[in-house]
Amino acid sequence: MHVPVLLQPTIEGLRLQSGETVLDATLGLGGHAKAICEQIGSTGTLIGLDQDPETLELAKRNLEACPGQKMFALGNFRRLSEILQKVGVAQIDAALFDLGFSSFQLDRSGRGFTFQKDEPLLMTLSGDVQSSVLTAAEIVNTWSEASLADIIYGYGEERAARKIAAAIVTAREENEIRTTFQLAEIIKKALGPRGRFGRIHPATKTFQALRITVNDELGAFKEGLGAVWEALSVGGRVAVITFHGLEARLVKEFVRTKKEAGELELLVKATKPDRAEVLANPRSRSAQLRVFKKIN
């Protein structure tokens, strides 16, 4: 079982009660879900959702001994209304979105999420790579230089987006870009000294941009958050853990709109991991937790 990010503040912020029905919309390996089950007890119901079939099976095993009723569903949270209908749940009392990536997805999926290993440039979360599924390889090898620059800047917040896009187009004219190492090296060379001596790996922002594009992460989250709000009972709570500014912006906009409409109360403002958690899990350093309640 991996150590989930911001576990204690999340559980405290959700204010879970025995017997409640709680949705973990990003089940992962079940770290947060285990703590949720302990809070809602033997009369509670956990609905665990994940779009990666391999991860979902691992979570089922990890949660086998946990108390209460457990329902598991494979799919993207943008289809939440349909999924809840399928499992026969009309209303939920609380929900969690952890928008980060588990160590399993980064280190062991073999789908090219990390530049630390040489893997095929897929980056699809679904695990089902068909000819109709968009992949990172298709983007870097076929999209125009302008489109590449747009997503690298817009979704990666990378200031050198044009330089990187130009380098990708030049490189693919000689050889198709198929692996993570190939792409990471192209980016590193394009950034020159910055690529060698920067605070973070030079490919970090570009990889983020490609992953977001492949999986339409922001569009899916926006739809999923709206669907959760529709299914949430009055008095119900939602916790969202974001990992970059684009996700955080969507949450802040949602909170502002619902608050102005008199529908929402903010329970937990942006909370970050403490120093001990960051030292124990460096990947948690950019995480932010927000928790809000439906009041109308």
VEXVO-998124 format. One record per residue (C-alpha): residue number from 1; residue in one letter; x, y, z. Coordinates in Angstrom, 1 decimal. Layout:
BEGIN
<atom><k>NUM</k><r>A</r><east>X</east><north>Y</north><up>Z</up></atom>
...
***
This chain:
BEGIN
<atom><k>1</k><r>M</r><east>0.0</east><north>0.0</north><up>0.0</up></atom>
<atom><k>2</k><r>H</r><east>1.5</east><north>3.4</north><up>-1.0</up></atom>
<atom><k>3</k><r>V</r><east>1.3</east><north>6.3</north><up>1.3</up></atom>
<atom><k>4</k><r>P</r><east>-1.5</east><north>8.7</north><up>0.1</up></atom>
<atom><k>5</k><r>V</r><east>-0.9</east><north>12.4</north><up>-0.1</up></atom>
<atom><k>6</k><r>L</r><east>-2.3</east><north>14.7</north><up>2.6</up></atom>
<atom><k>7</k><r>L</r><east>-4.2</east><north>11.8</north><up>4.1</up></atom>
<atom><k>8</k><r>Q</r><east>-4.9</east><north>13.2</north><up>7.6</up></atom>
<atom><k>9</k><r>P</r><east>-6.0</east><north>16.7</north><up>6.5</up></atom>
<atom><k>10</k><r>T</r><east>-8.2</east><north>15.1</north><up>3.8</up></atom>
<atom><k>11</k><r>I</r><east>-10.0</east><north>12.7</north><up>6.3</up></atom>
<atom><k>12</k><r>E</r><east>-10.4</east><north>15.5</north><up>8.9</up></atom>
<atom><k>13</k><r>G</r><east>-11.7</east><north>17.9</north><up>6.2</up></atom>
<atom><k>14</k><r>L</r><east>-14.3</east><north>15.5</north><up>4.9</up></atom>
<atom><k>15</k><r>R</r><east>-15.8</east><north>15.1</north><up>8.4</up></atom>
<atom><k>16</k><r>L</r><east>-17.0</east><north>11.6</north><up>7.6</up></atom>
<atom><k>17</k><r>Q</r><east>-19.7</east><north>9.9</north><up>9.7</up></atom>
<atom><k>18</k><r>S</r><east>-20.5</east><north>6.2</north><up>10.3</up></atom>
<atom><k>19</k><r>G</r><east>-22.9</east><north>4.9</north><up>7.6</up></atom>
<atom><k>20</k><r>E</r><east>-22.2</east><north>7.4</north><up>4.9</up></atom>
<atom><k>21</k><r>T</r><east>-21.9</east><north>6.7</north><up>1.2</up></atom>
<atom><k>22</k><r>V</r><east>-18.6</east><north>8.1</north><up>-0.1</up></atom>
<atom><k>23</k><r>L</r><east>-17.2</east><north>8.2</north><up>-3.6</up></atom>
<atom><k>24</k><r>D</r><east>-13.4</east><north>7.9</north><up>-4.2</up></atom>
<atom><k>25</k><r>A</r><east>-13.4</east><north>9.2</north><up>-7.8</up></atom>
<atom><k>26</k><r>T</r><east>-9.6</east><north>8.5</north><up>-8.2</up></atom>
<atom><k>27</k><r>L</r><east>-9.2</east><north>5.2</north><up>-6.3</up></atom>
<atom><k>28</k><r>G</r><east>-5.6</east><north>4.5</north><up>-7.3</up></atom>
<atom><k>29</k><r>L</r><east>-4.2</east><north>1.8</north><up>-5.0</up></atom>
<atom><k>30</k><r>G</r><east>-6.8</east><north>2.6</north><up>-2.3</up></atom>
<atom><k>31</k><r>G</r><east>-4.7</east><north>4.5</north><up>0.2</up></atom>
<atom><k>32</k><r>H</r><east>-7.3</east><north>7.2</north><up>0.9</up></atom>
<atom><k>33</k><r>A</r><east>-10.1</east><north>4.7</north><up>0.5</up></atom>
<atom><k>34</k><r>K</r><east>-8.8</east><north>2.6</north><up>3.3</up></atom>
<atom><k>35</k><r>A</r><east>-9.0</east><north>5.5</north><up>5.7</up></atom>
<atom><k>36</k><r>I</r><east>-12.4</east><north>6.4</north><up>4.4</up></atom>
<atom><k>37</k><r>C</r><east>-13.7</east><north>2.9</north><up>5.1</up></atom>
<atom><k>38</k><r>E</r><east>-12.4</east><north>3.1</north><up>8.6</up></atom>
<atom><k>39</k><r>Q</r><east>-14.3</east><north>6.3</north><up>9.2</up></atom>
<atom><k>40</k><r>I</r><east>-17.7</east><north>5.2</north><up>7.7</up></atom>
<atom><k>41</k><r>G</r><east>-17.5</east><north>1.8</north><up>9.3</up></atom>
<atom><k>42</k><r>S</r><east>-19.4</east><north>-1.4</north><up>8.6</up></atom>
<atom><k>43</k><r>T</r><east>-22.7</east><north>0.4</north><up>7.8</up></atom>
<atom><k>44</k><r>G</r><east>-21.0</east><north>2.7</north><up>5.3</up></atom>
<atom><k>45</k><r>T</r><east>-20.6</east><north>2.3</north><up>1.5</up></atom>
<atom><k>46</k><r>L</r><east>-17.5</east><north>3.1</north><up>-0.5</up></atom>
<atom><k>47</k><r>I</r><east>-17.7</east><north>3.6</north><up>-4.2</up></atom>
<atom><k>48</k><r>G</r><east>-14.2</east><north>3.3</north><up>-5.8</up></atom>
<atom><k>49</k><r>L</r><east>-13.7</east><north>4.5</north><up>-9.3</up></atom>
<atom><k>50</k><r>D</r><east>-10.6</east><north>4.3</north><up>-11.5</up></atom>
<atom><k>51</k><r>Q</r><east>-10.1</east><north>4.1</north><up>-15.2</up></atom>
<atom><k>52</k><r>D</r><east>-7.0</east><north>1.9</north><up>-15.1</up></atom>
<atom><k>53</k><r>P</r><east>-8.0</east><north>-1.7</north><up>-14.9</up></atom>
<atom><k>54</k><r>E</r><east>-4.7</east><north>-3.0</north><up>-13.4</up></atom>
<atom><k>55</k><r>T</r><east>-4.8</east><north>-0.4</north><up>-10.7</up></atom>
<atom><k>56</k><r>L</r><east>-8.4</east><north>-1.1</north><up>-9.9</up></atom>
<atom><k>57</k><r>E</r><east>-7.7</east><north>-4.8</north><up>-9.4</up></atom>
<atom><k>58</k><r>L</r><east>-4.8</east><north>-4.0</north><up>-7.0</up></atom>
<atom><k>59</k><r>A</r><east>-7.1</east><north>-1.6</north><up>-5.1</up></atom>
<atom><k>60</k><r>K</r><east>-9.7</east><north>-4.3</north><up>-4.7</up></atom>
<atom><k>61</k><r>R</r><east>-7.2</east><north>-6.6</north><up>-3.1</up></atom>
<atom><k>62</k><r>N</r><east>-5.8</east><north>-3.8</north><up>-0.9</up></atom>
<atom><k>63</k><r>L</r><east>-9.3</east><north>-3.0</north><up>0.4</up></atom>
<atom><k>64</k><r>E</r><east>-10.6</east><north>-6.5</north><up>0.8</up></atom>
<atom><k>65</k><r>A</r><east>-10.4</east><north>-6.6</north><up>4.6</up></atom>
<atom><k>66</k><r>C</r><east>-11.8</east><north>-3.1</north><up>5.1</up></atom>
<atom><k>67</k><r>P</r><east>-15.2</east><north>-2.8</north><up>6.7</up></atom>
<atom><k>68</k><r>G</r><east>-18.5</east><north>-1.8</north><up>5.0</up></atom>
<atom><k>69</k><r>Q</r><east>-20.0</east><north>-2.3</north><up>1.6</up></atom>
<atom><k>70</k><r>K</r><east>-17.6</east><north>-1.7</north><up>-1.3</up></atom>
<atom><k>71</k><r>M</r><east>-18.6</east><north>-1.0</north><up>-4.9</up></atom>
<atom><k>72</k><r>F</r><east>-15.9</east><north>-0.8</north><up>-7.6</up></atom>
<atom><k>73</k><r>A</r><east>-16.3</east><north>0.7</north><up>-11.1</up></atom>
<atom><k>74</k><r>L</r><east>-14.0</east><north>1.0</north><up>-14.1</up></atom>
<atom><k>75</k><r>G</r><east>-14.2</east><north>4.2</north><up>-15.9</up></atom>
<atom><k>76</k><r>N</r><east>-13.4</east><north>7.9</north><up>-16.1</up></atom>
<atom><k>77</k><r>F</r><east>-15.1</east><north>10.2</north><up>-13.6</up></atom>
<atom><k>78</k><r>R</r><east>-16.5</east><north>12.3</north><up>-16.5</up></atom>
<atom><k>79</k><r>R</r><east>-19.0</east><north>9.4</north><up>-16.9</up></atom>
<atom><k>80</k><r>L</r><east>-19.9</east><north>9.6</north><up>-13.2</up></atom>
<atom><k>81</k><r>S</r><east>-23.7</east><north>10.0</north><up>-13.6</up></atom>
<atom><k>82</k><r>E</r><east>-23.9</east><north>6.9</north><up>-15.7</up></atom>
<atom><k>83</k><r>I</r><east>-21.6</east><north>5.0</north><up>-13.4</up></atom>
<atom><k>84</k><r>L</r><east>-23.6</east><north>5.9</north><up>-10.3</up></atom>
<atom><k>85</k><r>Q</r><east>-26.8</east><north>4.8</north><up>-12.0</up></atom>
<atom><k>86</k><r>K</r><east>-25.2</east><north>1.6</north><up>-13.0</up></atom>
<atom><k>87</k><r>V</r><east>-24.2</east><north>0.7</north><up>-9.4</up></atom>
<atom><k>88</k><r>G</r><east>-27.6</east><north>1.8</north><up>-8.1</up></atom>
<atom><k>89</k><r>V</r><east>-26.6</east><north>4.9</north><up>-6.1</up></atom>
<atom><k>90</k><r>A</r><east>-28.7</east><north>8.0</north><up>-6.4</up></atom>
<atom><k>91</k><r>Q</r><east>-27.0</east><north>10.2</north><up>-3.8</up></atom>
<atom><k>92</k><r>I</r><east>-23.6</east><north>10.4</north><up>-2.1</up></atom>
<atom><k>93</k><r>D</r><east>-22.6</east><north>12.1</north><up>1.2</up></atom>
<atom><k>94</k><r>A</r><east>-18.9</east><north>12.8</north><up>0.3</up></atom>
<atom><k>95</k><r>A</r><east>-16.4</east><north>12.5</north><up>-2.5</up></atom>
<atom><k>96</k><r>L</r><east>-12.7</east><north>12.7</north><up>-3.1</up></atom>
<atom><k>97</k><r>F</r><east>-10.7</east><north>13.7</north><up>-6.1</up></atom>
<atom><k>98</k><r>D</r><east>-6.9</east><north>13.0</north><up>-5.8</up></atom>
<atom><k>99</k><r>L</r><east>-5.6</east><north>14.3</north><up>-9.2</up></atom>
<atom><k>100</k><r>G</r><east>-2.1</east><north>13.1</north><up>-8.6</up></atom>
<atom><k>101</k><r>F</r><east>-0.4</east><north>10.0</north><up>-10.1</up></atom>
<atom><k>102</k><r>S</r><east>0.3</east><north>7.0</north><up>-8.0</up></atom>
<atom><k>103</k><r>S</r><east>3.9</east><north>5.6</north><up>-7.9</up></atom>
<atom><k>104</k><r>F</r><east>2.5</east><north>2.5</north><up>-9.7</up></atom>
<atom><k>105</k><r>Q</r><east>1.3</east><north>4.6</north><up>-12.7</up></atom>
<atom><k>106</k><r>L</r><east>4.6</east><north>6.5</north><up>-12.9</up></atom>
<atom><k>107</k><r>D</r><east>7.1</east><north>3.8</north><up>-12.2</up></atom>
<atom><k>108</k><r>R</r><east>5.5</east><north>0.5</north><up>-13.3</up></atom>
<atom><k>109</k><r>S</r><east>2.7</east><north>1.1</north><up>-15.9</up></atom>
<atom><k>110</k><r>G</r><east>5.2</east><north>1.0</north><up>-18.8</up></atom>
<atom><k>111</k><r>R</r><east>3.1</east><north>3.7</north><up>-20.6</up></atom>
<atom><k>112</k><r>G</r><east>5.6</east><north>6.5</north><up>-20.7</up></atom>
<atom><k>113</k><r>F</r><east>4.4</east><north>8.7</north><up>-17.9</up></atom>
<atom><k>114</k><r>T</r><east>8.0</east><north>9.1</north><up>-16.6</up></atom>
<atom><k>115</k><r>F</r><east>11.2</east><north>10.3</north><up>-18.3</up></atom>
<atom><k>116</k><r>Q</r><east>13.2</east><north>8.3</north><up>-15.7</up></atom>
<atom><k>117</k><r>K</r><east>12.6</east><north>5.1</north><up>-17.8</up></atom>
<atom><k>118</k><r>D</r><east>12.7</east><north>4.4</north><up>-21.5</up></atom>
<atom><k>119</k><r>E</r><east>9.2</east><north>3.4</north><up>-22.4</up></atom>
<atom><k>120</k><r>P</r><east>6.8</east><north>3.8</north><up>-25.3</up></atom>
<atom><k>121</k><r>L</r><east>5.2</east><north>7.3</north><up>-25.6</up></atom>
<atom><k>122</k><r>L</r><east>1.6</east><north>6.3</north><up>-24.8</up></atom>
<atom><k>123</k><r>M</r><east>0.6</east><north>8.3</north><up>-21.7</up></atom>
<atom><k>124</k><r>T</r><east>-3.0</east><north>7.0</north><up>-21.8</up></atom>
<atom><k>125</k><r>L</r><east>-4.6</east><north>6.4</north><up>-18.4</up></atom>
<atom><k>126</k><r>S</r><east>-7.1</east><north>3.9</north><up>-19.6</up></atom>
<atom><k>127</k><r>G</r><east>-4.6</east><north>1.1</north><up>-20.2</up></atom>
<atom><k>128</k><r>D</r><east>-6.5</east><north>0.2</north><up>-23.4</up></atom>
<atom><k>129</k><r>V</r><east>-4.4</east><north>1.4</north><up>-26.3</up></atom>
<atom><k>130</k><r>Q</r><east>-6.3</east><north>1.0</north><up>-29.5</up></atom>
<atom><k>131</k><r>S</r><east>-5.9</east><north>2.7</north><up>-32.9</up></atom>
<atom><k>132</k><r>S</r><east>-8.6</east><north>5.2</north><up>-32.0</up></atom>
<atom><k>133</k><r>V</r><east>-6.9</east><north>6.2</north><up>-28.7</up></atom>
<atom><k>134</k><r>L</r><east>-4.8</east><north>9.4</north><up>-28.8</up></atom>
<atom><k>135</k><r>T</r><east>-1.2</east><north>8.8</north><up>-27.6</up></atom>
<atom><k>136</k><r>A</r><east>1.7</east><north>11.1</north><up>-26.9</up></atom>
<atom><k>137</k><r>A</r><east>3.6</east><north>9.6</north><up>-29.8</up></atom>
<atom><k>138</k><r>E</r><east>0.8</east><north>10.6</north><up>-32.2</up></atom>
<atom><k>139</k><r>I</r><east>0.9</east><north>14.2</north><up>-30.8</up></atom>
<atom><k>140</k><r>V</r><east>4.7</east><north>14.7</north><up>-31.0</up></atom>
<atom><k>141</k><r>N</r><east>5.0</east><north>13.0</north><up>-34.5</up></atom>
<atom><k>142</k><r>T</r><east>2.0</east><north>14.4</north><up>-36.3</up></atom>
<atom><k>143</k><r>W</r><east>0.7</east><north>17.7</north><up>-34.7</up></atom>
<atom><k>144</k><r>S</r><east>1.9</east><north>21.0</north><up>-36.1</up></atom>
<atom><k>145</k><r>E</r><east>4.6</east><north>23.0</north><up>-34.5</up></atom>
<atom><k>146</k><r>A</r><east>2.1</east><north>25.7</north><up>-33.5</up></atom>
<atom><k>147</k><r>S</r><east>-0.2</east><north>23.1</north><up>-31.9</up></atom>
<atom><k>148</k><r>L</r><east>2.6</east><north>21.6</north><up>-30.0</up></atom>
<atom><k>149</k><r>A</r><east>3.8</east><north>25.0</north><up>-28.7</up></atom>
<atom><k>150</k><r>D</r><east>0.2</east><north>25.8</north><up>-27.7</up></atom>
<atom><k>151</k><r>I</r><east>-0.3</east><north>22.7</north><up>-25.5</up></atom>
<atom><k>152</k><r>I</r><east>3.2</east><north>22.8</north><up>-24.0</up></atom>
<atom><k>153</k><r>Y</r><east>2.7</east><north>26.4</north><up>-23.0</up></atom>
<atom><k>154</k><r>G</r><east>-1.0</east><north>26.1</north><up>-22.1</up></atom>
<atom><k>155</k><r>Y</r><east>-0.9</east><north>22.8</north><up>-20.2</up></atom>
<atom><k>156</k><r>G</r><east>2.7</east><north>22.7</north><up>-19.2</up></atom>
<atom><k>157</k><r>E</r><east>3.1</east><north>26.3</north><up>-18.4</up></atom>
<atom><k>158</k><r>E</r><east>6.5</east><north>26.0</north><up>-20.1</up></atom>
<atom><k>159</k><r>R</r><east>8.0</east><north>29.4</north><up>-21.1</up></atom>
<atom><k>160</k><r>A</r><east>10.3</east><north>27.7</north><up>-23.7</up></atom>
<atom><k>161</k><r>A</r><east>7.3</east><north>26.1</north><up>-25.4</up></atom>
<atom><k>162</k><r>R</r><east>8.1</east><north>27.4</north><up>-28.9</up></atom>
<atom><k>163</k><r>K</r><east>11.8</east><north>26.3</north><up>-28.7</up></atom>
<atom><k>164</k><r>I</r><east>10.8</east><north>22.8</north><up>-27.6</up></atom>
<atom><k>165</k><r>A</r><east>8.1</east><north>22.5</north><up>-30.3</up></atom>
<atom><k>166</k><r>A</r><east>10.5</east><north>23.5</north><up>-33.0</up></atom>
<atom><k>167</k><r>A</r><east>13.1</east><north>21.0</north><up>-31.7</up></atom>
<atom><k>168</k><r>I</r><east>10.5</east><north>18.2</north><up>-31.7</up></atom>
<atom><k>169</k><r>V</r><east>9.5</east><north>19.0</north><up>-35.3</up></atom>
<atom><k>170</k><r>T</r><east>13.1</east><north>19.1</north><up>-36.4</up></atom>
<atom><k>171</k><r>A</r><east>13.9</east><north>15.8</north><up>-34.7</up></atom>
<atom><k>172</k><r>R</r><east>10.9</east><north>13.9</north><up>-36.1</up></atom>
<atom><k>173</k><r>E</r><east>12.0</east><north>14.8</north><up>-39.6</up></atom>
<atom><k>174</k><r>E</r><east>15.0</east><north>12.5</north><up>-39.2</up></atom>
<atom><k>175</k><r>N</r><east>13.4</east><north>9.8</north><up>-37.0</up></atom>
<atom><k>176</k><r>E</r><east>10.0</east><north>9.0</north><up>-35.5</up></atom>
<atom><k>177</k><r>I</r><east>9.9</east><north>9.8</north><up>-31.8</up></atom>
<atom><k>178</k><r>R</r><east>8.7</east><north>6.6</north><up>-30.1</up></atom>
<atom><k>179</k><r>T</r><east>10.1</east><north>6.6</north><up>-26.6</up></atom>
<atom><k>180</k><r>T</r><east>10.4</east><north>8.7</north><up>-23.4</up></atom>
<atom><k>181</k><r>F</r><east>14.2</east><north>8.8</north><up>-23.6</up></atom>
<atom><k>182</k><r>Q</r><east>14.1</east><north>10.1</north><up>-27.1</up></atom>
<atom><k>183</k><r>L</r><east>11.7</east><north>12.9</north><up>-26.3</up></atom>
<atom><k>184</k><r>A</r><east>13.4</east><north>13.8</north><up>-23.0</up></atom>
<atom><k>185</k><r>E</r><east>16.8</east><north>14.1</north><up>-24.8</up></atom>
<atom><k>186</k><r>I</r><east>15.3</east><north>16.4</north><up>-27.5</up></atom>
<atom><k>187</k><r>I</r><east>13.9</east><north>18.7</north><up>-24.9</up></atom>
<atom><k>188</k><r>K</r><east>17.1</east><north>18.7</north><up>-22.9</up></atom>
<atom><k>189</k><r>K</r><east>19.2</east><north>19.7</north><up>-26.0</up></atom>
<atom><k>190</k><r>A</r><east>16.6</east><north>22.3</north><up>-27.0</up></atom>
<atom><k>191</k><r>L</r><east>16.9</east><north>24.1</north><up>-23.6</up></atom>
<atom><k>192</k><r>G</r><east>20.7</east><north>24.1</north><up>-23.6</up></atom>
<atom><k>193</k><r>P</r><east>22.4</east><north>24.9</north><up>-20.2</up></atom>
<atom><k>194</k><r>R</r><east>18.9</east><north>25.3</north><up>-18.6</up></atom>
<atom><k>195</k><r>G</r><east>18.3</east><north>21.7</north><up>-19.5</up></atom>
<atom><k>196</k><r>R</r><east>21.3</east><north>20.6</north><up>-17.6</up></atom>
<atom><k>197</k><r>F</r><east>21.2</east><north>22.8</north><up>-14.5</up></atom>
<atom><k>198</k><r>G</r><east>17.5</east><north>23.6</north><up>-13.9</up></atom>
<atom><k>199</k><r>R</r><east>15.8</east><north>22.9</north><up>-10.5</up></atom>
<atom><k>200</k><r>I</r><east>13.5</east><north>20.3</north><up>-12.1</up></atom>
<atom><k>201</k><r>H</r><east>14.1</east><north>18.0</north><up>-15.0</up></atom>
<atom><k>202</k><r>P</r><east>13.8</east><north>19.9</north><up>-18.3</up></atom>
<atom><k>203</k><r>A</r><east>11.1</east><north>17.5</north><up>-19.7</up></atom>
<atom><k>204</k><r>T</r><east>8.8</east><north>17.8</north><up>-16.6</up></atom>
<atom><k>205</k><r>K</r><east>6.5</east><north>20.5</north><up>-18.0</up></atom>
<atom><k>206</k><r>T</r><east>6.3</east><north>19.1</north><up>-21.5</up></atom>
<atom><k>207</k><r>F</r><east>5.5</east><north>15.6</north><up>-20.2</up></atom>
<atom><k>208</k><r>Q</r><east>2.8</east><north>17.1</north><up>-18.1</up></atom>
<atom><k>209</k><r>A</r><east>1.3</east><north>18.9</north><up>-21.1</up></atom>
<atom><k>210</k><r>L</r><east>1.3</east><north>15.8</north><up>-23.2</up></atom>
<atom><k>211</k><r>R</r><east>-0.4</east><north>13.7</north><up>-20.4</up></atom>
<atom><k>212</k><r>I</r><east>-3.1</east><north>16.3</north><up>-19.9</up></atom>
<atom><k>213</k><r>T</r><east>-3.8</east><north>16.5</north><up>-23.6</up></atom>
<atom><k>214</k><r>V</r><east>-3.9</east><north>12.7</north><up>-24.2</up></atom>
<atom><k>215</k><r>N</r><east>-6.3</east><north>12.1</north><up>-21.4</up></atom>
<atom><k>216</k><r>D</r><east>-8.2</east><north>15.4</north><up>-21.6</up></atom>
<atom><k>217</k><r>E</r><east>-7.6</east><north>15.7</north><up>-17.9</up></atom>
<atom><k>218</k><r>L</r><east>-9.0</east><north>19.2</north><up>-17.3</up></atom>
<atom><k>219</k><r>G</r><east>-12.1</east><north>18.6</north><up>-19.4</up></atom>
<atom><k>220</k><r>A</r><east>-12.8</east><north>15.3</north><up>-17.6</up></atom>
<atom><k>221</k><r>F</r><east>-12.2</east><north>16.9</north><up>-14.2</up></atom>
<atom><k>222</k><r>K</r><east>-14.6</east><north>19.8</north><up>-14.9</up></atom>
<atom><k>223</k><r>E</r><east>-17.3</east><north>17.4</north><up>-16.0</up></atom>
<atom><k>224</k><r>G</r><east>-16.6</east><north>15.0</north><up>-13.1</up></atom>
<atom><k>225</k><r>L</r><east>-16.8</east><north>17.8</north><up>-10.5</up></atom>
<atom><k>226</k><r>G</r><east>-20.1</east><north>19.0</north><up>-11.9</up></atom>
<atom><k>227</k><r>A</r><east>-21.5</east><north>15.4</north><up>-11.8</up></atom>
<atom><k>228</k><r>V</r><east>-20.3</east><north>14.9</north><up>-8.2</up></atom>
<atom><k>229</k><r>W</r><east>-22.1</east><north>18.1</north><up>-7.2</up></atom>
<atom><k>230</k><r>E</r><east>-25.3</east><north>16.9</north><up>-8.7</up></atom>
<atom><k>231</k><r>A</r><east>-25.1</east><north>13.6</north><up>-6.9</up></atom>
<atom><k>232</k><r>L</r><east>-24.1</east><north>15.2</north><up>-3.6</up></atom>
<atom><k>233</k><r>S</r><east>-26.6</east><north>15.5</north><up>-0.7</up></atom>
<atom><k>234</k><r>V</r><east>-27.2</east><north>18.8</north><up>1.0</up></atom>
<atom><k>235</k><r>G</r><east>-24.6</east><north>18.9</north><up>3.7</up></atom>
<atom><k>236</k><r>G</r><east>-22.3</east><north>16.6</north><up>1.6</up></atom>
<atom><k>237</k><r>R</r><east>-18.5</east><north>17.4</north><up>1.4</up></atom>
<atom><k>238</k><r>V</r><east>-16.0</east><north>17.2</north><up>-1.5</up></atom>
<atom><k>239</k><r>A</r><east>-12.2</east><north>17.1</north><up>-1.1</up></atom>
<atom><k>240</k><r>V</r><east>-10.0</east><north>17.9</north><up>-4.1</up></atom>
<atom><k>241</k><r>I</r><east>-6.2</east><north>17.4</north><up>-4.1</up></atom>
<atom><k>242</k><r>T</r><east>-4.6</east><north>19.2</north><up>-7.0</up></atom>
<atom><k>243</k><r>F</r><east>-1.0</east><north>19.1</north><up>-8.2</up></atom>
<atom><k>244</k><r>H</r><east>-0.6</east><north>22.1</north><up>-10.6</up></atom>
<atom><k>245</k><r>G</r><east>-2.0</east><north>25.5</north><up>-11.2</up></atom>
<atom><k>246</k><r>L</r><east>-4.4</east><north>24.6</north><up>-13.9</up></atom>
<atom><k>247</k><r>E</r><east>-6.3</east><north>22.1</north><up>-11.8</up></atom>
<atom><k>248</k><r>A</r><east>-6.2</east><north>24.5</north><up>-8.8</up></atom>
<atom><k>249</k><r>R</r><east>-7.7</east><north>27.2</north><up>-11.0</up></atom>
<atom><k>250</k><r>L</r><east>-10.6</east><north>25.0</north><up>-12.0</up></atom>
<atom><k>251</k><r>V</r><east>-11.4</east><north>24.2</north><up>-8.4</up></atom>
<atom><k>252</k><r>K</r><east>-11.1</east><north>27.9</north><up>-7.3</up></atom>
<atom><k>253</k><r>E</r><east>-13.5</east><north>28.9</north><up>-10.1</up></atom>
<atom><k>254</k><r>F</r><east>-16.0</east><north>26.2</north><up>-9.2</up></atom>
<atom><k>255</k><r>V</r><east>-15.8</east><north>27.2</north><up>-5.5</up></atom>
<atom><k>256</k><r>R</r><east>-16.2</east><north>30.9</north><up>-6.3</up></atom>
<atom><k>257</k><r>T</r><east>-19.2</east><north>30.3</north><up>-8.6</up></atom>
<atom><k>258</k><r>K</r><east>-21.1</east><north>28.0</north><up>-6.2</up></atom>
<atom><k>259</k><r>K</r><east>-20.3</east><north>30.3</north><up>-3.2</up></atom>
<atom><k>260</k><r>E</r><east>-21.7</east><north>33.3</north><up>-5.0</up></atom>
<atom><k>261</k><r>A</r><east>-24.8</east><north>31.3</north><up>-5.8</up></atom>
<atom><k>262</k><r>G</r><east>-25.2</east><north>30.5</north><up>-2.0</up></atom>
<atom><k>263</k><r>E</r><east>-24.7</east><north>26.8</north><up>-2.6</up></atom>
<atom><k>264</k><r>L</r><east>-21.3</east><north>26.2</north><up>-1.1</up></atom>
<atom><k>265</k><r>E</r><east>-19.3</east><north>26.7</north><up>2.1</up></atom>
<atom><k>266</k><r>L</r><east>-15.5</east><north>26.4</north><up>1.9</up></atom>
<atom><k>267</k><r>L</r><east>-14.3</east><north>24.2</north><up>4.8</up></atom>
<atom><k>268</k><r>V</r><east>-10.6</east><north>23.9</north><up>4.0</up></atom>
<atom><k>269</k><r>K</r><east>-8.6</east><north>26.5</north><up>2.1</up></atom>
<atom><k>270</k><r>A</r><east>-5.5</east><north>25.5</north><up>0.1</up></atom>
<atom><k>271</k><r>T</r><east>-3.6</east><north>23.2</north><up>2.4</up></atom>
<atom><k>272</k><r>K</r><east>-0.1</east><north>21.9</north><up>1.5</up></atom>
<atom><k>273</k><r>P</r><east>1.9</east><north>19.0</north><up>2.9</up></atom>
<atom><k>274</k><r>D</r><east>4.1</east><north>19.7</north><up>5.9</up></atom>
<atom><k>275</k><r>R</r><east>7.9</east><north>19.4</north><up>5.7</up></atom>
<atom><k>276</k><r>A</r><east>7.8</east><north>15.9</north><up>7.1</up></atom>
<atom><k>277</k><r>E</r><east>5.5</east><north>14.6</north><up>4.4</up></atom>
<atom><k>278</k><r>V</r><east>7.5</east><north>16.3</north><up>1.6</up></atom>
<atom><k>279</k><r>L</r><east>10.7</east><north>14.8</north><up>2.9</up></atom>
<atom><k>280</k><r>A</r><east>9.1</east><north>11.3</north><up>3.1</up></atom>
<atom><k>281</k><r>N</r><east>7.4</east><north>11.7</north><up>-0.3</up></atom>
<atom><k>282</k><r>P</r><east>8.9</east><north>14.4</north><up>-2.5</up></atom>
<atom><k>283</k><r>R</r><east>6.2</east><north>13.9</north><up>-5.1</up></atom>
<atom><k>284</k><r>S</r><east>3.7</east><north>15.5</north><up>-2.6</up></atom>
<atom><k>285</k><r>R</r><east>5.5</east><north>18.8</north><up>-2.7</up></atom>
<atom><k>286</k><r>S</r><east>3.1</east><north>20.5</north><up>-5.2</up></atom>
<atom><k>287</k><r>A</r><east>-0.1</east><north>19.1</north><up>-3.7</up></atom>
<atom><k>288</k><r>Q</r><east>-2.9</east><north>21.3</north><up>-2.4</up></atom>
<atom><k>289</k><r>L</r><east>-6.1</east><north>20.2</north><up>-0.6</up></atom>
<atom><k>290</k><r>R</r><east>-9.4</east><north>22.1</north><up>-0.7</up></atom>
<atom><k>291</k><r>V</r><east>-12.6</east><north>20.8</north><up>1.0</up></atom>
<atom><k>292</k><r>F</r><east>-16.0</east><north>22.3</north><up>0.5</up></atom>
<atom><k>293</k><r>K</r><east>-19.6</east><north>21.6</north><up>1.6</up></atom>
<atom><k>294</k><r>K</r><east>-22.9</east><north>21.7</north><up>-0.3</up></atom>
<atom><k>295</k><r>I</r><east>-25.3</east><north>23.9</north><up>1.7</up></atom>
<atom><k>296</k><r>N</r><east>-28.1</east><north>24.4</north><up>-0.8</up></atom>
***
